[in-house]
Structure formats: structure tokens, C-alpha cells
Amino acid sequence: MRDGRGWALAVMATAAVTGLVSLGEVRLAAQGGTAGRSSVAPAPVRSSDRLIADLIAKAEGRSATFRELLAALASTNGIVHVESGQCGHGARACLLIWMRATGGKRYLRILVDRKRADSDVDLTGSVGHELQHAIEALSDVAVVDGTTMYSFFRRYAPTDNNRFETTAAINVGNAIRDELRQQVPLTPGR
């Protein structure tokens, strides 16, 4: 995670939820389309970066834990944008301490630095880790902006230097990596 003042707040996690979100929702969200969607509800995870969107779609098909994260997000009023960017402090991915609430939805942002990842499996585990943090923030209806989000994590998961971490996020990231390593590579050569 990273706050609006540039502090990197790296995070990882574990979720124990059930359900399935269709693979098409993630791909369509990346393309801005809605054709073939089973409902009018927006996809809970979106990316304008085609590579990140493809990685998310592949992870959804190959990781039960990743599917559980998407199902958990779909049960909230949250929309998470996952985009390319740098987090600082050497983190591969981070949930920004930023939130916008409008139209009954709460929007969050995750940054992903593909250059810092050893492989797509590592990167996908890091995205899952950050999605767990998004679920944690969305679990409190009082979290509606960056200030309340910062206060929530300061109470819920303090570490040091304005960094926050949870065991759940660490476990989720590791579970996703383990599930994906048992399968063929997400992208040849990565």
C-alpha cells in the first residue's frame, strides 16, 4: 500500500471466501465492454493495461484463491483498478491509500511494477495480496476516502514507517503463488 504522500505500504494476504466470477468480466472490464456479461454489475477488478488484465484473467482461471478474492470483491460495493506503476520501497505491487466513493461505489487503486517481479507467478501473487487488502478496507463501510482508509489500516494492521501488513494478505499471496506454480506458466518464458 502507498499513501498519497508517497509512502509505500506493501501488503500481502489470505481470504477464505467462496464463489466464482466469470472470466469474461475481467477481460471485458479491461476492454471497457459489457457484451456477454451475465449481469449489469460492473466487474470488481479492472485494468486499462492489457498485460495486467490478461494476467488477472489467467489467474482467475488457474487459481481457486484468486477466484475467491474476485468473488469476495464482487460481494462488496468496491471497484479496484489495477494499473502499472511504481510503489517505492522495492514493492512489486501496492494498494494506494486512496479511495473515492461515488454513485454507491467505492473505488480503489493498486499499482503493479512488472519490472520488480521475478515472474508472472510472483506478480500475480502480489496482485492477489493487494486485492486482499482491498477486501479488508472494503469490509468497513466507514472507509470512504484516503483518510479513513489510512486510519483503518493504522488500527487494523500497523507495522512501521506508515507501512501496513496483514497475515491474511501474506497467506493469500503465497497460496496464489503455490497454486500457479503447480501449473504451466502463465506466460511463456516468465
KELUMSE-583894 format. One record per residue: residue number from 1; residue in one letter; x, y, z of N, C-alpha, C in turn. Coordinates in steps of 0.02 Angstrom, whole numbers, plus 32768, in hexadecimal, padded with zeros to 4 digits. Atoms other than C-alpha are relative to their C-alpha. Layout:
<nodes>
NODE     n   res    n.x    n.y    n.z   ca.x   ca.y   ca.z    c.x    c.y    c.z
NODE   NUM     a      X      Y      Z      X      Y      Z      X      Y      Z
...
</nodes>
This chain:
<nodes>
NODE     n   res    n.x    n.y    n.z   ca.x   ca.y   ca.z    c.x    c.y    c.z
NODE     1     m   802A   7FC5   8000   8000   8000   8000   802C   803D   8000
NODE     2     r   7FDB   7FC2   8000   8037   80B2   7FE6   7FCF   8038   800D
NODE     3     d   802E   7FC9   7FF3   7FEA   8150   802B   800B   8038   7FCD
NODE     4     g   7FFD   7FCA   8030   7FCE   81F0   7FCA   803F   802A   8005
NODE     5     r   7FC2   7FDA   7FF9   8070   823B   800B   803C   7FD9   7FE8
NODE     6     g   7FC9   8024   801E   80D9   81B7   7FB6   801B   7FC7   802A
NODE     7     w   7FE7   8038   7FD7   80F3   813B   8045   7FEA   7FBF   7FE0
NODE     8     a   8012   8043   801A   80F9   808A   8003   7FE6   7FD7   803A
NODE     9     l   801E   802A   7FCD   8089   8018   8065   7FF4   7FBC   7FE2
NODE    10     a   8005   8042   8020   80AE   7F6A   8021   7FD7   7FD1   802C
NODE    11     v   802C   802B   7FDA   8030   7EE5   8052   7FF3   7FBD   7FDC
NODE    12     m   8011   8043   801A   8003   7E28   803B   7FCA   7FDE   802A
NODE    13     a   8038   8019   7FD9   7F6E   7DB8   8072   7FE2   7FBC   7FF2
NODE    14     t   8025   803F   8009   7EF8   7D1D   8087   7FB6   800C   8008
NODE    15     a   8049   7FF9   7FFC   7E3D   7D18   8065   7FE0   7FBC   8003
NODE    16     a   8025   803F   7FFD   7DC3   7C8F   8090   7FB8   800F   7FEF
NODE    17     v   8043   7FF1   8019   7D2B   7CB4   8026   7FF1   7FD0   7FC7
NODE    18     t   8013   802D   8035   7CCA   7C52   7FA5   7FDF   8026   7FC7
NODE    19     g   8022   7FE3   8039   7C82   7C74   7EF9   802B   8001   7FC3
NODE    20     l   7FDD   7FFE   803F   7CB2   7C8C   7E45   7FE8   803C   7FD8
NODE    21     v   800F   7FC8   802B   7CBA   7D26   7DD6   8015   7FEB   7FBA
NODE    22     s   7FF0   8019   8043   7CB7   7D07   7D1B   803F   8020   7FE5
NODE    23     l   7FC2   7FEA   801E   7D5B   7D16   7CBE   7FF3   803B   7FD2
NODE    24     g   8011   7FCB   802E   7D05   7D87   7C3F   7FFB   8044   8021
NODE    25     e   8008   7FC0   7FDF   7CE4   7E0E   7CC0   8042   8025   8005
NODE    26     v   7FBF   7FDE   7FF9   7D9D   7E32   7CDD   8018   8018   7FBB
NODE    27     r   7FEA   7FEC   8043   7DC6   7E34   7C23   7FD7   803A   7FE6
NODE    28     l   802A   7FCB   8019   7D31   7EA1   7BF9   800C   8041   8024
NODE    29     a   7FF1   7FC3   7FDB   7D5A   7F1B   7C83   803F   8021   7FE4
NODE    30     a   7FC2   7FE4   801C   7E08   7F30   7C38   7FF2   8021   7FBC
NODE    31     q   800F   7FE6   8041   7DBA   7F50   7B8E   7FC8   8035   8002
NODE    32     g   8035   7FD0   7FFA   7D2F   7FBE   7BD1   7FBE   7FE7   7FE4
NODE    33     g   803D   801A   801E   7CA9   7F4B   7B89   7FD3   7FDF   8032
NODE    34     t   802F   8022   7FD5   7C11   7EF5   7BCE   7FDF   7FC6   7FDD
NODE    35     a   8020   8036   8025   7BDE   7E79   7B47   800F   7FBD   8020
NODE    36     g   7FF6   8043   7FE6   7BC5   7DC9   7B87   8000   7FFD   804C
NODE    37     r   8002   7FFF   7FB7   7BB9   7DFF   7C3D   7FBD   7FE5   8016
NODE    38     s   803E   801F   7FE8   7B39   7D9F   7CA2   7FD6   8031   8029
NODE    39     s   8026   7FCF   7FDA   7B05   7E39   7D06   8019   8045   7FEE
NODE    40     v   7FEC   7FBC   800E   7B10   7EF5   7CFF   8032   801A   8034
NODE    41     a   7FD0   7FEC   7FCD   7B82   7EFB   7D97   8045   8005   7FE1
NODE    42     p   7FBC   7FF9   801C   7C30   7F3D   7D6D   8030   7FCD   801E
NODE    43     a   7FCD   802D   7FE7   7CC6   7ECB   7D7D   8023   8021   803C
NODE    44     p   7FE2   7FE1   7FC5   7D16   7EE5   7E29   8049   8011   7FF8
NODE    45     v   7FB9   7FF2   800B   7DC8   7EE6   7DE4   8009   8013   7FB7
NODE    46     r   7FF7   7FE6   8044   7DFA   7F4C   7D4C   8048   8015   7FF5
NODE    47     s   7FBF   7FE5   8012   7E96   7F7D   7CEF   7FFD   801A   7FB9
NODE    48     s   7FFB   7FE6   8044   7EB7   7FEA   7C58   803E   7FE4   7FDE
NODE    49     d   7FC3   801F   801A   7F5D   7F8E   7C42   7FF1   7FB9   7FEA
NODE    50     r   8013   8041   801D   7F3F   7EFA   7BCF   8029   7FC6   801F
NODE    51     l   7FD7   8035   7FE2   7FD1   7E95   7C19   7FE9   7FEF   8047
NODE    52     i   8018   800C   7FBC   7F92   7EAA   7CCB   7FBB   7FDF   7FFE
NODE    53     a   8043   801D   8007   7EDF   7E84   7C96   8004   7FB6   7FEC
NODE    54     d   7FF7   8046   8015   7F19   7DE5   7C3F   801B   7FD5   803A
NODE    55     l   7FE4   8024   7FC6   7F7E   7DB1   7CD9   7FC8   7FF0   8033
NODE    56     i   8038   8009   7FD1   7EE4   7DC9   7D47   7FD0   7FCB   7FE5
NODE    57     a   802E   8031   801E   7E76   7D67   7CCE   801D   7FBA   8004
NODE    58     k   7FE0   8042   7FFC   7EF3   7CD7   7CC8   8002   7FE7   8048
NODE    59     a   7FFF   8014   7FBA   7F04   7CD6   7D85   7FBC   7FE9   8017
NODE    60     e   8044   8014   7FEE   7E49   7CCD   7D97   7FF1   7FB9   7FEA
NODE    61     g   800C   8043   801B   7E46   7C32   7D2C   802B   7FCA   8021
NODE    62     r   7FD0   8031   7FE7   7ED8   7BDE   7D86   8008   7FFE   804B
NODE    63     s   7FF6   7FFD   7FB8   7ECD   7C0E   7E3D   7FBC   8006   8024
NODE    64     a   803F   7FFE   7FD8   7E3B   7BE4   7EB1   8002   803B   8030
NODE    65     t   7FFB   7FC8   7FD1   7E7C   7C64   7F2E   7FF3   8042   7FDD
NODE    66     f   800C   7FC2   8025   7E7E   7CEC   7EA9   7FB6   8008   7FF0
NODE    67     r   8049   7FFE   800D   7DCB   7CC0   7E78   7FDA   8013   803F
NODE    68     e   8020   7FEF   7FC1   7D9A   7CCC   7F2F   8006   804A   800F
NODE    69     l   7FF7   7FB8   7FF7   7DE4   7D7B   7F39   7FD0   8027   7FD3
NODE    70     l   802D   7FDE   802E   7D82   7DB0   7E9F   7FB8   7FFA   8017
NODE    71     a   8044   800A   7FE8   7CE2   7D66   7EE7   7FF3   802C   803E
NODE    72     a   8007   7FD6   7FC5   7D00   7DC0   7F8C   7FF8   804A   7FEC
NODE    73     l   8005   7FBB   8018   7D1B   7E65   7F30   7FBC   800D   7FDF
NODE    74     a   8040   7FF9   8021   7C7E   7E48   7EC9   7FC7   8007   8032
NODE    75     s   8035   7FFB   7FCD   7C1A   7E3C   7F6B   8002   8043   8025
NODE    76     t   7FFA   7FBE   7FE0   7C51   7EEC   7F9E   7FE9   8036   7FCE
NODE    77     n   800E   7FC8   802D   7C2F   7F98   7F55   8041   801E   7FE6
NODE    78     g   7FBE   7FE8   8014   7CE7   7FA5   7F26   8011   7FF0   7FB7
NODE    79     i   7FE3   8009   8043   7D39   7FB9   7E7B   804A   800E   8008
NODE    80     v   7FB8   7FF9   7FF8   7DF5   7F9E   7E77   8020   8006   7FBB
NODE    81     h   7FDB   7FF6   803E   7E5F   7FE5   7DEA   8048   7FEB   800C
NODE    82     v   7FBB   8019   7FFB   7F04   7F88   7DD3   8026   801B   7FC4
NODE    83     e   7FDC   7FDE   8036   7F80   7FEF   7D6E   804B   7FFA   8009
NODE    84     s   7FB7   8000   7FFF   8038   7FF5   7D44   8019   803E   8025
NODE    85     g   7FE4   7FC7   7FDD   809F   8063   7DB6   8034   7FE9   8033
NODE    86     q   7FCC   800F   7FCF   8129   806D   7E39   7FE6   800F   8046
NODE    87     c   8019   7FFB   7FBB   8107   8054   7EF1   8033   801F   8030
NODE    88     g   7FCD   7FEB   7FD1   81AC   807F   7F43   8010   7FC8   8031
NODE    89     h   7FEA   8031   7FCF   8206   801D   7FCB   8009   7FBB   7FE2
NODE    90     g   7FF2   8040   8020   8228   7F94   7F4B   7FC4   7FD2   7FF7
NODE    91     a   803C   802A   8004   8174   7F55   7F4A   7FEE   7FF2   7FB7
NODE    92     r   8018   8013   8043   8132   7EF8   7EB1   7FBC   801C   7FF3
NODE    93     a   8044   7FE7   8006   8081   7F33   7ED2   7FED   8022   8041
NODE    94     c   8016   7FDE   7FC3   8028   7FA5   7F4C   7FB9   801A   7FF7
NODE    95     l   8042   7FE1   7FFD   7F7A   7FDC   7F7C   800B   8048   8015
NODE    96     l   7FF8   7FBA   7FED   7F7A   8099   7F7A   7FD0   8011   8038
NODE    97     i   802D   7FE7   7FCC   7F33   80ED   8014   7FD9   8039   7FE1
NODE    98     w   802B   7FD2   8026   7EB3   8140   7FA5   7FBE   7FDC   7FF5
NODE    99     m   8042   801C   800F   7DFA   8124   7F93   7FD2   8039   7FEC
NODE   100     r   8034   7FD0   8015   7D6E   817E   7F3A   7FBE   7FDC   8006
NODE   101     a   8044   801B   7FFA   7CB9   815D   7F69   7FD1   802C   7FD7
NODE   102     t   8030   7FDB   8029   7C38   8190   7EE7   7FCE   7FCF   7FE1
NODE   103     g   8033   8029   8020   7B96   814C   7EA2   7FF4   7FBD   8021
NODE   104     g   800A   803E   7FDC   7B8A   80C7   7F29   803A   7FCF   7FFA
NODE   105     k   7FC5   802A   8008   7C35   807F   7EFA   803B   8020   8023
NODE   106     r   7FC0   7FE8   7FE4   7CDF   808B   7F4D   8037   7FE7   7FD1
NODE   107     y   7FCB   800F   8030   7D73   8092   7ED6   8044   8001   8022
NODE   108     l   7FBD   8006   7FE4   7E23   805A   7F05   8031   7FF5   7FC7
NODE   109     r   7FCC   8009   8033   7EC8   8051   7EA7   8039   7FD5   801B
NODE   110     i   7FC4   8029   7FF3   7F52   7FCF   7EA4   8032   8010   7FC9
NODE   111     l   7FCA   7FF7   8031   7FF8   7FF3   7E4F   8029   7FBF   7FFC
NODE   112     v   7FD9   803C   800D   805F   7F66   7E02   803F   8014   7FDA
NODE   113     d   7FC0   7FF2   8021   8117   7F72   7DD3   801B   7FBF   7FE3
NODE   114     r   7FEC   803F   8020   8138   7EE4   7D57   804D   7FF7   8000
NODE   115     k   7FB7   8005   8001   81F3   7F0D   7D57   801B   7FE3   8041
NODE   116     r   7FE9   8018   7FBF   8201   7EDD   7E10   7FEF   7FB6   800B
NODE   117     a   8015   8046   7FF7   81B2   7E31   7DF9   8030   7FD1   7FDE
NODE   118     d   7FD5   8034   801D   821B   7D96   7DDC   7FDB   7FD9   7FCA
NODE   119     s   8028   8027   802F   818C   7D45   7D7D   7FB8   8018   8003
NODE   120     d   8048   7FF0   7FFE   80D4   7D57   7D52   7FDF   7FE1   803C
NODE   121     v   801B   8021   7FC4   80B0   7CDD   7DDF   800B   802D   803D
NODE   122     d   7FF1   7FD2   7FC9   8106   7D52   7E5B   7FD4   803E   7FFE
NODE   123     l   8028   7FC4   8009   80AD   7DE9   7E15   7FB7   7FF3   8010
NODE   124     t   8046   8010   7FF4   8004   7D94   7E1A   7FF3   7FF5   804A
NODE   125     g   8006   8007   7FB8   8020   7D61   7ECF   7FFE   8043   8023
NODE   126     s   7FFF   7FBC   7FE3   8048   7E16   7EF7   7FBF   8025   7FF3
NODE   127     v   8042   7FE1   800F   7FA9   7E52   7EA0   7FCC   7FE3   802F
NODE   128     g   8030   801F   7FD2   7F45   7DD4   7F05   8008   8019   8047
NODE   129     h   7FF0   7FE4   7FBE   7F9B   7E11   7FA3   7FDE   8044   8009
NODE   130     e   801D   7FBC   7FFC   7F65   7EC3   7F7D   7FB4   7FFF   7FFB
NODE   131     l   8049   8007   8003   7EB4   7E8C   7F4E   7FE5   7FEE   8045
NODE   132     q   8015   8011   7FBC   7EA8   7E40   7FFC   7FFD   803F   802B
NODE   133     h   8002   7FC1   7FDB   7ED4   7EEA   8045   7FC4   802A   7FEB
NODE   134     a   803C   7FDB   8017   7E4C   7F38   7FD9   7FC2   7FE4   8022
NODE   135     i   8039   801F   7FDE   7DCF   7EBB   8022   7FFF   8015   8049
NODE   136     e   7FFD   7FEA   7FBA   7E0B   7EE7   80D1   7FE6   8047   8007
NODE   137     a   8017   7FBB   7FFD   7DF0   7FA1   80B1   7FB5   8004   7FF3
NODE   138     l   8047   7FFE   8013   7D46   7F82   8060   7FD4   7FDF   8035
NODE   139     s   8027   8020   7FCC   7D10   7F1A   80F7   7FE3   8031   8033
NODE   140     d   8017   7FCC   7FD2   7CF7   7FBB   8159   7FDB   8035   7FD8
NODE   141     v   8028   7FD0   8028   7C69   8025   8112   8013   8048   800F
NODE   142     a   7FEB   7FBC   7FEF   7CB3   80BD   816A   803D   8016   7FD8
NODE   143     v   7FC6   7FEF   8029   7D4B   80B6   80F7   7FE7   8018   7FBC
NODE   144     v   801C   7FE1   803C   7D1B   812F   806C   8031   802E   7FDB
NODE   145     d   7FCF   7FD5   801F   7DB9   8192   8044   8045   7FEE   801B
NODE   146     g   7FBC   8010   7FEC   7E75   8193   805B   800D   8009   804A
NODE   147     t   7FF5   7FF3   7FB8   7E6E   81DB   810B   7FE2   7FC8   802A
NODE   148     t   801F   8036   7FD8   7DF4   8159   814E   8021   7FBD   7FF1
NODE   149     m   7FDC   803E   8011   7E52   80D0   80F1   8042   7FFD   8027
NODE   150     y   7FC2   7FFE   7FDB   7EF6   8106   8140   7FF3   7FF0   804A
NODE   151     s   8011   800C   7FBA   7EA5   8109   81ED   7FED   7FB7   800C
NODE   152     f   8014   8046   7FFA   7E59   805D   81D0   803E   7FD3   8003
NODE   153     f   7FC5   802B   8001   7F00   800D   81A3   802F   800F   803B
NODE   154     r   7FD6   7FEF   7FC5   7F5A   806A   822F   7FE6   7FDA   803D
NODE   155     r   801D   8026   7FC9   7EE1   8017   82A9   8005   7FB5   7FF5
NODE   156     y   800A   8046   8011   7ECF   7F71   824F   8042   7FDB   7FF4
NODE   157     a   7FC4   8024   8016   7F7F   7F49   820F   803F   802A   8002
NODE   158     p   7FC4   7FD5   7FFE   8008   7FBE   824C   8040   7FD7   8001
NODE   159     t   7FBC   801B   7FFA   80BF   7F95   8233   802E   8039   8012
NODE   160     d   7FD3   7FC8   7FF2   813F   8021   8222   8001   802F   7FC4
NODE   161     n   7FF7   7FCF   8036   8161   80BE   81BC   7FC4   8007   7FD2
NODE   162     n   803D   7FF8   8027   80AC   80D0   8184   7FF6   7FC7   7FCE
NODE   163     r   800C   803C   8028   80B0   8021   813A   7FCF   7FD5   8026
NODE   164     f   8032   802A   7FE1   8024   7FA7   8159   8003   7FBA   7FE2
NODE   165     e   7FFD   8045   8018   801D   7EEA   814B   7FD0   7FD5   8028
NODE   166     t   802B   8030   7FDD   7FA7   7E5C   8175   8017   7FB9   7FEF
NODE   167     t   7FF0   8047   800B   7FC4   7DA2   8188   7FD4   7FE5   7FC8
NODE   168     a   802E   8018   8034   7F2B   7D85   811A   801B   800F   7FBB
NODE   169     a   7FE6   7FED   8041   7F7A   7DE3   8089   803E   7FD7   7FEE
NODE   170     i   7FC4   8028   800C   801F   7D87   809B   7FEC   7FB9   7FEC
NODE   171     n   8016   8045   800E   7FC5   7CDF   809D   7FDE   7FFA   7FBC
NODE   172     v   8021   8001   8041   7F5A   7D0A   8005   8033   8002   7FC8
NODE   173     g   7FCD   7FFB   8033   7FF0   7D3F   7F9E   8027   7FBF   7FF8
NODE   174     n   7FDB   8040   8002   804E   7CA0   7FCC   7FD5   7FC8   7FE4
NODE   175     a   802D   8035   801A   7FB7   7C30   7FA9   7FF9   8006   7FB5
NODE   176     i   8006   7FF6   8048   7FA2   7C7C   7EFC   8040   7FEA   7FDC
NODE   177     r   7FC0   8015   801E   805B   7C65   7ED5   8006   7FB4   7FFF
NODE   178     d   7FFC   804A   7FFD   8054   7BAF   7F0F   7FD1   7FE0   7FCD
NODE   179     e   8030   801C   8030   7FB8   7B8B   7EA6   8019   8008   7FB9
NODE   180     l   7FEA   7FF3   8044   8003   7BDA   7E0B   8040   7FDA   7FEF
NODE   181     r   7FC2   8026   800C   80AC   7B83   7E1E   7FF2   7FB7   7FF0
NODE   182     q   8013   8045   800E   8053   7ADC   7E15   7FE6   7FF7   7FBA
NODE   183     q   801B   8002   8043   8019   7B07   7D66   8033   801A   7FCE
NODE   184     v   7FD4   7FE5   8034   8066   7B3A   7CC0   8007   804B   8008
NODE   185     p   7FF5   7FB8   7FF8   80AE   7BEA   7CB6   7FC6   802A   7FE5
NODE   186     l   8033   7FD2   8017   8034   7C7B   7CA4   8013   801E   7FBC
NODE   187     t   7FE6   7FE4   803E   80A1   7CC5   7C1A   8041   7FDB   7FF1
NODE   188     p   7FC2   8023   8010   8128   7C63   7BBD   803D   802B   8011
NODE   189     g   7FC2   7FDD   7FF0   81D4   7C92   7BFF   7FFE   802A   803F
NODE   190     r   8004   7FD9   7FC2   8195   7CE8   7C9D   7FEC   7FD3   8037
</nodes>
